[in-house]
């Protein structure tokens, strides 16, 4: 035991000595190897601590610059830790660094908080010398008024109403427009009302008037005449249209009537009331329509000069009609058509005062042309034949060619020309006669001479041919008027008119000349 302990103790001393020698050898060997490996780590410069090793890779090394101020005491030299390669100041900057440096030098954008100027500092700003007061809202984009003296109308529900009142004095050579009428100074007042619907797809219109005439001096006259015309159009889908009309008129029988009642105090009143109802359908370019109508005429009793009353009920009648019409649209503006009509003229009294049965059947056929060229030209014209066959065999059939038309032409702005024509079969109570045929035409011109001055002129012509005789009437009428508008609501009206009836039959010639001056009000 003791021997073994000594050997171990001696062995420990020997091991300690050997380890110390090996450590010294390894240190000397590592230093030599590090100095020989210059190609990998680079050499150590003089004065540089051996603990700092700088790689020698052939790239310039930057000079150490402290980031924070105060890292190096003032006046102390910054150690040059790299003895090879150019410094940062000597090294040319890269392209990215150069662009970034240029942007930093030229960018003067404020990135911090900027104080807003006070209100007082901006109180004395210079005023724009071209600044003007703003226009009111009512005047913005207001279109020019083409007719500053036209009636503006009154809105009533979905209709626009345009009432007109015309009142003044008339001087005439024939107060009651009769065969033996005399001159008079008359007070004449006319009230008119026009109403048009303001609907999106359908349309309705009403035209009504009433004229009151009373004597101021001369022949005694107390007369009223008036009428109403109404139209309604309904769009029933894309192919169907419904149309209806209503008409009513009341007026004294004029000297141009085919029936003359002699020895009367004043001309008897006549009334007409009726309407139509039609349906149209479009099939491609073709148009088909059917229309039914009713028209009733009533003749008032005549007061005789010697006393008594003459009844005219045997002249009252009702006309029932049914027409079929077909047309083809040759172009967007022209549509020729063919129309046929059948009807029944039924008298209220089966047998008149002379013992004749005057109820009759009617047949008519017409061919015409409908055209629509916008505001310049529109309307239709037609020609055909009409025949009336009476129930009484003693009365000859009344037949004649027919000419009808209604054309509106605007040759220039502010001027409207209307041409109309019609053929009408007229009844009679003369024993043995079938009646008469009246061909009439009219030309009306309306002209806006100035914004506040308008004028119109009317020329009419009629020719009446009496059946079963050589009798005839030639009827002329003409009128011209001027309206000087003081403002949009009032104007001064002047009018002259003339009417002449010439006949080869006795007691039918008459003529009348009139002058009117008055005031016209509109809304």
C-alpha positions as CSV (number, residue, x, y, z in Angstrom):
1,X,0.0,0.0,0.0
2,X,2.6,2.5,0.9
3,X,4.8,1.4,-2.1
4,X,1.8,2.0,-4.4
5,X,1.1,5.5,-2.9
6,X,4.6,6.7,-3.5
7,X,4.6,5.5,-7.1
8,X,1.3,7.4,-7.7
9,X,2.6,10.5,-6.1
10,X,5.7,10.3,-8.3
11,X,3.6,9.7,-11.3
12,X,1.5,12.9,-10.6
13,X,4.6,15.0,-10.5
14,X,5.8,13.5,-13.8
15,X,2.4,14.1,-15.4
16,X,2.4,17.7,-14.4
17,X,5.7,18.3,-15.9
18,X,4.8,16.6,-19.2
19,X,1.5,18.7,-19.5
20,X,3.4,22.0,-18.9
21,X,5.9,21.1,-21.7
22,X,3.1,20.2,-24.1
23,X,1.3,23.4,-23.5
24,X,4.4,25.5,-24.2
25,X,4.9,23.6,-27.4
26,X,1.4,24.0,-28.7
27,X,1.5,27.7,-28.1
28,X,4.7,28.1,-30.1
29,X,3.3,25.9,-32.8
30,X,0.0,27.9,-33.1
31,X,1.8,31.2,-33.4
32,X,4.0,29.9,-36.2
33,X,1.0,28.5,-38.1
34,X,-0.9,31.7,-37.8
35,X,2.0,33.7,-39.2
36,X,2.3,31.4,-42.2
37,X,-1.4,31.5,-43.1
38,X,-1.3,35.1,-44.5
39,X,-3.3,34.3,-47.5
40,X,-6.4,33.4,-45.4
41,X,-6.4,35.9,-42.5
42,X,-3.9,38.6,-43.5
43,X,-1.1,40.0,-41.5
44,X,-1.2,42.1,-38.3
45,X,-0.1,45.6,-38.6
46,X,2.2,47.2,-36.1
47,X,0.4,48.6,-33.1
48,X,-2.7,46.6,-33.7
49,X,-3.8,44.3,-30.9
50,X,-3.2,40.7,-31.7
51,X,-6.8,39.9,-30.7
52,X,-8.2,41.8,-33.8
53,X,-8.0,39.8,-37.0
54,X,-8.9,41.5,-40.3
55,X,-9.7,39.3,-43.4
56,X,-7.6,40.0,-46.4
57,X,-10.2,39.4,-49.2
58,X,-9.0,42.1,-51.7
59,X,-11.9,44.5,-51.0
60,X,-11.4,48.0,-49.6
61,X,-12.4,48.2,-45.9
62,X,-14.2,51.3,-44.6
63,X,-12.8,53.5,-42.0
64,X,-14.5,53.3,-38.6
65,X,-16.8,56.2,-37.9
66,X,-18.6,56.4,-34.6
67,X,-22.4,56.6,-35.0
68,X,-23.2,58.6,-31.9
69,X,-21.6,61.9,-31.1
70,X,-19.4,61.7,-28.0
71,X,-18.3,58.1,-28.7
72,X,-14.8,59.5,-29.2
73,X,-13.5,62.3,-27.0
74,X,-13.0,65.7,-28.8
75,X,-9.5,66.0,-30.3
76,X,-8.9,62.2,-30.1
77,X,-7.8,60.6,-33.3
78,X,-9.9,57.9,-34.7
79,X,-7.7,54.8,-34.9
80,X,-7.2,53.6,-38.4
81,X,-7.9,49.9,-37.9
82,X,-7.4,49.1,-41.5
83,X,-4.1,49.8,-43.1
84,X,-5.1,48.6,-46.6
85,X,-7.5,49.9,-49.2
86,X,-9.0,53.4,-49.7
87,X,-11.0,55.2,-47.0
88,X,-14.8,55.9,-47.3
89,X,-14.1,59.4,-48.5
90,X,-11.7,58.1,-51.2
91,X,-14.0,55.2,-52.3
92,X,-16.4,56.1,-55.1
93,X,-20.1,55.7,-54.0
94,X,-22.2,52.9,-55.6
95,X,-25.0,53.8,-58.0
96,X,-27.7,53.1,-55.5
97,X,-26.0,55.2,-52.8
98,X,-25.5,58.0,-55.3
99,X,-29.2,58.1,-56.3
100,X,-30.2,58.0,-52.7
101,X,-27.8,60.8,-51.8
102,X,-29.1,63.0,-54.7
103,X,-32.7,62.5,-53.7
104,X,-31.9,63.4,-50.1
105,X,-30.1,66.6,-51.3
106,X,-33.0,67.7,-53.6
107,X,-36.1,66.6,-51.5
108,X,-37.3,69.5,-49.5
109,X,-40.6,67.9,-48.4
110,X,-41.6,68.8,-44.9
111,X,-42.0,65.6,-43.0
112,X,-42.6,67.2,-39.6
113,X,-45.7,69.0,-38.2
114,X,-46.2,72.4,-39.8
115,X,-48.0,75.1,-37.9
116,X,-51.3,76.3,-39.5
117,X,-51.4,80.0,-40.1
118,X,-53.9,82.0,-37.9
119,X,-57.1,83.3,-39.3
120,X,-56.0,86.9,-38.7
121,X,-53.0,86.4,-40.9
122,X,-55.2,85.5,-43.9
123,X,-57.8,88.2,-43.4
124,X,-56.3,90.7,-45.8
125,X,-55.9,88.4,-48.8
126,X,-56.0,90.2,-52.3
127,X,-59.4,90.1,-54.0
128,X,-59.7,88.6,-57.5
129,X,-60.4,91.6,-59.8
130,X,-62.5,89.4,-62.1
131,X,-64.8,88.0,-59.3
132,X,-68.5,88.7,-59.9
133,X,-71.7,88.0,-57.9
134,X,-73.2,84.6,-58.5
135,X,-76.4,84.3,-60.6
136,X,-79.6,83.2,-58.8
137,X,-80.6,79.6,-59.2
138,X,-83.6,80.6,-61.3
139,X,-81.4,82.1,-64.0
140,X,-79.0,79.2,-64.4
141,X,-79.2,77.4,-67.8
142,X,-82.6,79.0,-68.5
143,X,-83.5,78.5,-72.2
144,X,-84.5,81.4,-74.4
145,X,-88.2,81.9,-74.7
146,X,-89.1,81.6,-78.4
147,X,-92.5,83.3,-77.9
148,X,-92.4,85.6,-74.9
149,X,-96.1,86.6,-75.4
150,X,-97.6,83.1,-75.5
151,X,-100.0,81.9,-72.9
152,X,-98.3,80.1,-70.0
153,X,-101.4,78.2,-69.0
154,X,-102.7,77.0,-65.6
155,X,-101.9,73.5,-64.3
156,X,-105.0,71.6,-63.2
157,X,-104.2,68.1,-62.1
158,X,-102.6,66.5,-65.1
159,X,-103.9,69.1,-67.6
160,X,-102.6,72.4,-68.8
161,X,-105.5,74.9,-69.1
162,X,-105.3,78.0,-71.3
163,X,-108.3,80.3,-71.0
164,X,-108.9,83.2,-73.2
165,X,-111.4,86.1,-73.0
166,X,-112.1,88.4,-75.9
167,X,-114.5,91.3,-75.6
168,X,-115.2,94.3,-77.7
169,X,-117.6,96.1,-80.1
170,X,-118.7,94.9,-83.5
171,X,-120.2,97.2,-86.2
172,X,-122.0,95.1,-88.9
173,X,-124.2,95.6,-91.9
174,X,-126.3,92.5,-91.2
175,X,-126.8,91.8,-87.5
176,X,-128.4,88.4,-87.7
177,X,-126.7,87.2,-91.0
178,X,-130.1,86.7,-92.6
179,X,-131.5,87.4,-96.0
180,X,-133.1,90.7,-94.9
181,X,-130.9,91.6,-91.9
182,X,-130.0,95.3,-91.1
183,X,-127.0,97.1,-89.6
184,X,-126.3,97.3,-85.8
185,X,-123.7,98.1,-83.2
186,X,-123.1,95.0,-81.1
187,X,-121.4,94.0,-77.9
188,X,-119.5,90.7,-78.5
189,X,-117.8,88.6,-75.9
190,X,-116.1,85.2,-76.6
191,X,-114.7,82.9,-73.9
192,X,-112.4,80.1,-75.0
193,X,-110.8,77.2,-73.1
194,X,-108.1,74.9,-74.3
195,X,-107.0,72.0,-72.2
196,X,-104.2,69.5,-73.1
197,X,-103.1,66.5,-71.0
198,X,-99.6,66.2,-69.6
199,X,-99.4,62.4,-69.8
200,X,-96.4,60.2,-70.6
201,X,-98.0,57.9,-73.3
202,X,-101.7,58.9,-73.7
203,X,-103.1,62.2,-74.9
204,X,-106.3,64.1,-74.3
205,X,-107.4,67.6,-75.5
206,X,-110.5,69.8,-75.1
207,X,-111.4,72.9,-77.1
208,X,-114.5,74.9,-76.0
209,X,-115.8,78.3,-76.8
210,X,-118.9,80.4,-76.2
211,X,-119.8,83.7,-77.9
212,X,-122.4,86.1,-76.5
213,X,-123.8,88.9,-78.7
214,X,-126.1,91.7,-77.7
215,X,-127.3,94.8,-79.4
216,X,-126.0,98.3,-78.3
217,X,-127.9,100.1,-81.1
218,X,-129.7,99.1,-84.3
219,X,-131.3,95.8,-85.0
220,X,-132.2,93.8,-81.9
221,X,-130.0,90.8,-81.5
222,X,-129.6,88.5,-78.5
223,X,-127.6,85.6,-79.7
224,X,-125.4,82.8,-78.3
225,X,-123.3,80.2,-80.0
226,X,-120.7,77.8,-78.7
227,X,-119.2,74.4,-79.0
228,X,-116.9,71.7,-77.5
229,X,-114.5,69.4,-79.3
230,X,-112.6,66.7,-77.3
231,X,-110.2,64.0,-78.3
232,X,-108.7,61.0,-76.4
233,X,-105.9,58.7,-77.6
234,X,-104.8,55.7,-75.6
235,X,-101.8,53.5,-76.3
236,X,-102.8,49.9,-75.7
237,X,-99.4,48.1,-75.8
238,X,-97.1,48.3,-78.8
239,X,-99.7,47.3,-81.5
240,X,-103.0,48.7,-80.5
241,X,-104.4,52.3,-80.2
242,X,-107.8,53.4,-79.1
243,X,-109.2,56.8,-80.2
244,X,-112.4,58.6,-79.3
245,X,-113.9,62.0,-80.1
246,X,-116.8,64.1,-78.8
247,X,-118.4,67.1,-80.4
248,X,-121.2,69.5,-79.5
249,X,-122.2,72.8,-81.1
250,X,-125.1,75.2,-80.8
251,X,-125.6,78.1,-83.1
252,X,-128.4,80.0,-85.0
253,X,-129.1,78.7,-88.5
254,X,-127.3,81.0,-90.9
255,X,-128.3,82.4,-94.2
256,X,-126.1,79.8,-95.9
257,X,-128.3,76.9,-94.6
258,X,-129.9,74.8,-97.4
259,X,-133.3,75.2,-95.8
260,X,-134.7,78.7,-95.6
261,X,-137.5,79.5,-93.1
262,X,-139.3,82.7,-94.3
263,X,-141.0,85.2,-92.1
264,X,-139.2,84.4,-88.9
265,X,-138.3,86.9,-86.1
266,X,-134.9,85.4,-85.7
267,X,-133.0,82.4,-87.0
268,X,-133.9,79.2,-85.1
269,X,-131.2,77.4,-83.1
270,X,-129.5,74.2,-84.3
271,X,-127.6,71.7,-82.1
272,X,-125.3,68.9,-83.0
273,X,-123.9,66.3,-80.6
274,X,-122.0,63.1,-81.3
275,X,-118.8,61.2,-81.0
276,X,-116.7,58.4,-82.4
277,X,-114.9,55.4,-81.0
278,X,-112.1,53.6,-82.9
279,X,-109.5,50.9,-82.5
280,X,-106.3,50.6,-84.6
281,X,-103.7,47.9,-84.9
282,X,-100.3,47.8,-86.4
283,X,-99.1,44.6,-88.2
284,X,-95.6,45.3,-89.4
285,X,-95.9,48.2,-91.8
286,X,-99.7,47.7,-92.3
287,X,-102.3,49.5,-90.2
288,X,-105.9,48.4,-89.7
289,X,-108.6,50.3,-88.0
290,X,-112.3,50.2,-87.2
291,X,-114.3,53.3,-86.1
292,X,-118.0,53.7,-85.1
293,X,-119.8,57.0,-84.8
294,X,-123.0,58.6,-83.8
295,X,-124.1,62.2,-84.7
296,X,-127.5,63.7,-83.8
297,X,-128.9,66.9,-85.3
298,X,-131.6,68.9,-83.6
299,X,-133.4,72.0,-85.1
300,X,-135.3,74.4,-82.8
301,X,-138.7,75.9,-83.4
302,X,-138.9,79.1,-85.4
303,X,-140.8,82.1,-84.1
304,X,-142.9,83.6,-87.0
305,X,-143.3,87.3,-87.6
306,X,-147.1,87.2,-87.6
307,X,-147.2,85.1,-84.4
308,X,-147.1,81.4,-83.8
309,X,-144.3,78.8,-83.9
310,X,-143.1,76.6,-86.7
311,X,-141.9,73.2,-85.6
312,X,-138.9,71.7,-87.3
313,X,-138.9,68.3,-85.6
314,X,-139.2,66.6,-88.9
315,X,-135.6,67.6,-89.7
316,X,-134.1,66.0,-86.5
317,X,-132.1,62.9,-87.3
318,X,-129.3,60.6,-86.1
319,X,-126.5,59.3,-88.2
320,X,-124.9,55.9,-87.3
321,X,-121.8,55.0,-89.1
322,X,-119.1,52.2,-89.2
323,X,-115.9,52.5,-91.2
324,X,-113.0,50.2,-91.9
325,X,-109.6,51.5,-92.9
326,X,-106.4,49.8,-94.0
327,X,-103.1,51.4,-94.8
328,X,-99.5,50.5,-95.6
329,X,-96.5,52.5,-94.6
330,X,-94.4,52.9,-97.8
331,X,-92.0,55.2,-95.9
332,X,-91.8,56.8,-92.5
333,X,-93.6,59.8,-94.0
334,X,-96.1,58.4,-96.5
335,X,-98.9,55.9,-95.8
336,X,-101.5,55.3,-98.5
337,X,-104.9,54.0,-97.3
338,X,-108.2,52.6,-98.4
339,X,-111.4,53.3,-96.4
340,X,-115.0,52.0,-96.7
341,X,-118.0,53.2,-94.7
342,X,-121.5,52.1,-94.2
343,X,-124.2,54.1,-92.3
344,X,-127.8,54.7,-91.5
345,X,-129.4,58.2,-91.3
346,X,-132.4,57.7,-89.1
347,X,-135.0,60.5,-88.8
348,X,-136.8,60.9,-85.5
349,X,-140.1,61.1,-87.4
350,X,-140.6,58.2,-89.7
351,X,-142.7,60.3,-92.0
352,X,-142.1,64.1,-92.3
353,X,-144.7,66.9,-92.6
354,X,-144.9,66.4,-96.4
355,X,-145.5,62.6,-96.1
356,X,-142.0,61.4,-97.2
357,X,-139.9,58.8,-95.5
358,X,-136.5,60.4,-95.4
359,X,-134.5,57.8,-93.5
360,X,-131.7,56.4,-95.7
361,X,-128.8,54.0,-95.9
362,X,-125.3,55.4,-96.8
363,X,-122.3,53.8,-98.5
364,X,-119.0,55.4,-99.1
365,X,-115.5,54.4,-100.3
366,X,-112.4,56.5,-100.2
367,X,-108.7,56.2,-101.1
368,X,-106.1,58.6,-99.8
369,X,-102.7,59.4,-98.6
370,X,-101.5,60.2,-95.1
371,X,-98.2,62.0,-94.7
372,X,-96.2,63.2,-91.7
373,X,-93.0,65.2,-92.3
374,X,-92.8,66.7,-88.8
375,X,-93.5,70.4,-88.3
376,X,-93.1,71.3,-91.9
377,X,-95.9,69.3,-93.5
378,X,-98.5,66.9,-92.1
379,X,-102.1,65.8,-92.8
380,X,-104.1,63.6,-95.3
381,X,-106.0,63.9,-98.5
382,X,-108.6,61.5,-99.9
383,X,-111.0,61.1,-102.8
384,X,-113.9,58.7,-103.2
385,X,-117.6,58.2,-103.8
386,X,-120.7,58.4,-101.4
387,X,-124.2,57.3,-102.0
388,X,-127.4,57.8,-100.0
389,X,-130.5,55.6,-100.7
390,X,-133.8,56.7,-99.1
391,X,-136.5,54.5,-97.7
392,X,-139.1,56.3,-99.8
393,X,-138.9,55.1,-103.4
394,X,-140.2,58.6,-104.6
395,X,-136.9,60.1,-103.6
396,X,-134.0,59.6,-106.0
397,X,-130.7,58.2,-104.7
398,X,-128.3,60.9,-103.8
399,X,-124.7,60.1,-104.9
400,X,-121.6,62.1,-105.7
401,X,-117.8,62.0,-105.8
402,X,-116.2,63.2,-102.6
403,X,-113.0,65.2,-101.8
404,X,-111.7,65.6,-98.3
405,X,-108.5,66.8,-96.8
406,X,-106.7,68.5,-93.9
407,X,-103.2,69.7,-94.5
408,X,-100.9,71.8,-92.2
409,X,-97.9,73.4,-93.8
410,X,-95.2,75.6,-92.2
411,X,-93.2,77.3,-95.0
412,X,-91.1,79.2,-92.5
413,X,-90.7,79.8,-88.8
414,X,-93.6,81.6,-87.3
415,X,-96.0,80.9,-90.2
416,X,-98.6,78.2,-90.4
417,X,-100.9,77.5,-93.4
418,X,-103.9,75.1,-93.1
419,X,-105.8,73.9,-96.1
420,X,-109.0,71.9,-95.5
421,X,-111.8,70.5,-97.7
422,X,-114.9,68.4,-97.3
423,X,-118.0,67.0,-99.0
424,X,-121.2,66.9,-97.1
425,X,-124.7,65.4,-97.9
426,X,-127.4,67.7,-96.6
427,X,-131.0,66.9,-96.0
428,X,-134.1,68.9,-96.8
429,X,-137.8,69.1,-96.2
430,X,-138.7,70.3,-99.7
431,X,-141.3,67.9,-101.1
432,X,-140.0,65.7,-103.9
433,X,-136.3,66.6,-103.4
434,X,-133.6,64.3,-102.0
435,X,-131.4,67.1,-100.6
436,X,-128.2,68.8,-101.6
437,X,-124.4,68.3,-101.8
438,X,-122.1,70.9,-100.3
439,X,-118.4,71.1,-101.4
440,X,-116.4,73.4,-99.3
441,X,-112.7,74.4,-98.9
442,X,-110.9,76.7,-96.6
443,X,-107.4,78.3,-96.4
444,X,-106.1,79.8,-93.1
445,X,-102.8,81.6,-92.6
446,X,-101.4,82.5,-89.3
447,X,-98.3,84.7,-89.1
448,X,-96.2,86.0,-86.2
449,X,-94.9,89.3,-87.6
450,X,-93.1,90.3,-84.5
451,X,-92.8,88.9,-81.0
452,X,-95.8,91.1,-79.9
453,X,-97.7,91.2,-83.1
454,X,-99.6,88.3,-84.7
455,X,-102.0,88.2,-87.6
456,X,-104.2,85.7,-89.3
457,X,-106.3,85.5,-92.5
458,X,-109.1,83.1,-93.5
459,X,-110.6,82.5,-97.0
460,X,-113.4,80.1,-97.5
461,X,-115.4,78.9,-100.5
462,X,-118.4,76.7,-100.8
463,X,-120.5,75.3,-103.6
464,X,-123.9,73.8,-103.0
465,X,-125.7,71.7,-105.7
466,X,-129.3,70.9,-105.2
467,X,-130.4,67.4,-106.3
468,X,-133.3,67.0,-108.7
469,X,-133.0,70.7,-109.8
470,X,-130.6,73.1,-111.4
471,X,-130.3,75.2,-108.2
472,X,-127.0,76.1,-106.7
473,X,-125.4,78.4,-104.1
474,X,-122.0,80.0,-104.1
475,X,-120.7,81.0,-100.7
476,X,-117.7,83.2,-99.9
477,X,-116.3,84.2,-96.6
478,X,-113.1,86.0,-95.6
479,X,-111.6,87.6,-92.5
480,X,-108.4,89.1,-91.3
481,X,-107.3,90.1,-87.8
482,X,-104.3,91.6,-86.0
483,X,-103.4,91.2,-82.3
484,X,-101.0,93.6,-80.7
485,X,-99.8,92.1,-77.3
486,X,-99.2,94.6,-74.6
487,X,-97.7,91.9,-72.4
488,X,-98.0,88.1,-72.0
489,X,-101.6,88.4,-70.6
490,X,-103.3,91.2,-72.6
491,X,-103.5,92.4,-76.1
492,X,-105.6,94.6,-78.5
493,X,-107.5,92.9,-81.3
494,X,-108.8,94.3,-84.5
495,X,-110.7,92.2,-87.1
496,X,-112.7,92.7,-90.3
497,X,-114.8,90.0,-92.0
498,X,-117.1,89.5,-95.0
499,X,-119.6,86.9,-96.1
500,X,-121.6,86.6,-99.3
501,X,-124.2,84.1,-100.5
502,X,-125.2,84.1,-104.1
503,X,-127.8,81.7,-105.5
504,X,-130.0,81.2,-108.6
505,X,-132.9,80.4,-106.3
506,X,-135.1,83.2,-105.0
507,X,-134.8,84.8,-101.6
508,X,-131.4,83.4,-100.8
509,X,-128.9,86.2,-101.6
510,X,-127.3,87.9,-98.7
511,X,-124.1,89.6,-97.6
512,X,-122.6,90.9,-94.4
513,X,-119.6,93.1,-93.5
514,X,-118.3,93.5,-90.0
515,X,-115.6,95.3,-88.1
516,X,-114.5,94.3,-84.5
517,X,-112.2,96.1,-82.0
518,X,-111.6,94.7,-78.6
519,X,-109.4,93.5,-75.8
520,X,-108.0,90.0,-75.5
521,X,-107.0,88.5,-72.2
522,X,-105.2,85.2,-71.8
523,X,-103.5,83.1,-69.1
